[in-house]
Amino acid sequence: MDNYKKGQVAYDKKGYDKAISYWKPLAERGNLKAIRSMADLYFTGDLRDTCLPEDYDQALYYFRLGSLQADAYCLYKLGHFYKCGFGVKEDVQRAHKLYLQATEQGSICAAHYLAMIYYWDDYKPDYNEAYYWLQYSAIKGFDDSHYFLSEMYLYGIKVEKNYIEAYKHYVLFNLNAVKDCIYAIDLNKQIKAVAKPMHIHQAKHLAKEFQMKYY
């Protein structure tokens, strides 16, 4: 068993110090799996707790180390740090560059968050770019992208209002949404308040076609 796997065995048993004893030397020698694992010990960026006390400096060190090898995961995570100002000065332009680099290396998550930069820009949103990257990441299977596409079609944000497309994307978003997700419930209500039953029926059919084609 190689040292990375030994570290994984220790990690699975919550022996984090022992896992580090295997992973850290590998990471310092440029092993990408070890670099990602070391970074994730200190930062997750979602609702999961970190294995060790959250430490932006440690996580940044390893994500930067991985980004030197143009690793998609590390570039995407590093983009998050600059987008949200985790341990660094918030820098949306740098986040944009990192998300784009990560997308070019195959990160679908980065493509979605690249779209969000365009979608949520308080001063100069670019909904054409947002739509492009949301479509791209939705086709690649990123569920949350469907939520924002649904919004765009529901309200006619840089696209023509289309309740069929709006509900299609709602269905695709809701496939893996957390049960009783307030966003999904609210979006469902908003669309059904304006859509006709035949729109809903057509949308469900189109959602199945989308699944078969792309998933």
N, C-alpha and C positions, 0 to 999 in steps of 0.2 A: 504494500500500500504506500503510495507516495505521500509526501508531507502535506500537500494540500488536503488530501482525503483524510489524513489523520486529524488535521485541524477541523475538518467538517464533522468528524465523529465526535470530537471534543465539544464543538459548538452545539451539536444536537443534544448533548447531555448537559448543556448549560455550563460547560467548563470553559468559559470565555478566555480566562488567562492562559489556559493550556492551548486553546485554539490560536491565540495571538503568538504563542511561542513557536508555532509551526508556520503561521501565515506571514508574520512580520518580516522574517528574513527573505521569504519568497517575494514579498511585495517590494522590498528594497532592491531586489535583483530584477524587478520589472515584470514579475508574473501577474498578468492582468486579473486572473480570477482571485488571487490573493489581495490585490490592490482593491478590487471592488468589495471584497468581503471585509477587509479592514475598515474601509470607509463606512460601510453599512453598520458596523458595530457602534458607530458614534452618531449616525444621522440616518433617518429613514425618510423624512419629508412627508409623511402621511400620518394616519391615526395610530399606527403601530408604535409601541414603545421601543426605544433603542435598547439594545442588549446591555450596553454600558451607559453611564451618565452621558447625556448628549454633550458633544464637544465639537463645536464648529471648526476650531482650529485643526484638530486631528482629522476630521472628515475632509476639510478643504485640502489638507496636505495630500491625502491619498487620491482625491478626485483630480487634483492638479497633476499628480504623478501619472494617473491613467490618461489624462487628456493629452499628455506629451506623446502618447502613442496613438492619438486620434481615436481613442476608445469611445464608442457611441454612448455607452451608459455613463461614463465619467463626464463627458462633455455635456450631456443632458442635465446631470445632477449639478454640475458646476454652473450651468445656466440658471438653475433654480436659485442658487446662492446669490447670484447677482440680481436676479429679478426681484427677489424678496428681501434682499439685504441681510442674509444670514451670515453674520460674522464678517461681512464686508460692506462697503458703501454701496447702496442700491445703484445699479447701473443697467438700465433697460437696454441700452445700445449694445453693451457687452453681452448681456443675456441673449439678445437677438442673434448676435454673431455665433454664440456657443450653441444655441438651439439649432441654428441653420447648419452648423458643422456636424452636429449630432444627427440631424435628419439626413444629411448627405452620407453619413456612415450607417444609416439604416434604423435609427431610433424613431419609432412611431410616436412615442410619448412626446419627444421633442417637437415633432411636427404639429401635434395638437397645441402645445404650449406656445409655439411660434404663432399659430393662429390666434391664440388668446392675447398675445401682445398687440396684434392688429385690431382685435375685436374690442378690447378694453381700453385702448389708448384714450385717456381723458381729454386730450387736446386735439389729436388728429387721427382718429381711427381710420383704418383702411379696410373697409368691408369686402372689397374685391379680393385682397390678399387673404383676409380672414376666411372667406368662402373657399378659396382655392385650397388652403391648407386643411380646413375642416373636411372638405370632400376627400382630400388625399388620405388623411388619417382615419376617416370613417371607413373608407374602402379597405384600408389595411386592418380594420378590426378594433379601433379605439372607440369604445362605446360612448364616452362623454362627448365626443365630437357630434354625435347624432343629436344630442340635446340642443346644442347651439344652432345646428342646421335647422332643427325644428322651429326654434325661435325666429330665425331669419325668414323662413317661409310663412310663419304665422303672422308676423308683423310687417312683412315686406321690406326687410332690411337689405337694401341693395339688390334684391331679387323681387320678382313679381309675387304678390301674395298667392299662396297655393296651399289650400288646406289639406289636400291629398298628400302632398309632399311633407307638409308639416306633421301630419299624423303618422306617415310612414316612418319618418325619422324618430318620432316619439316612440313608436313600437320597437324600433331597433335599439334605442337607448334603454328602454324599459326591460329589454331581455335580461340584462344582468344588473339592473339597478337594485339597490338594497330594498327589501320588502318595506312597503309603506314609506318609501323615500318621499319627503315632502315636495321636492322639486318635480318628481315624476307625477305625483298626484295633482299638483297645481297646473302643470303643463297640460295634462289630460283634460282637466276641467276647462281650461281656457280654449283649447281647440274644439272640444265638443260643444262649447257654447256658441260657436260660429259655423262649424262644419255640419253638413247634412249627413244623414245616415249612409247615403251612397258614397260619400267621400270617405267615410270611415271604412266601409267595405273595400273600396278600391285600394285604400292605403294599406290595409292588412295584406291584401294580395301582393302589392308591390314590395312590401317588407319581406315577404316570403321569397319572392324572386331575388331580391337583393341578397338575402342570406344564402340562397343556393348558388348565386354567382360568385360572391366574394368570400363567404365563410366556409 
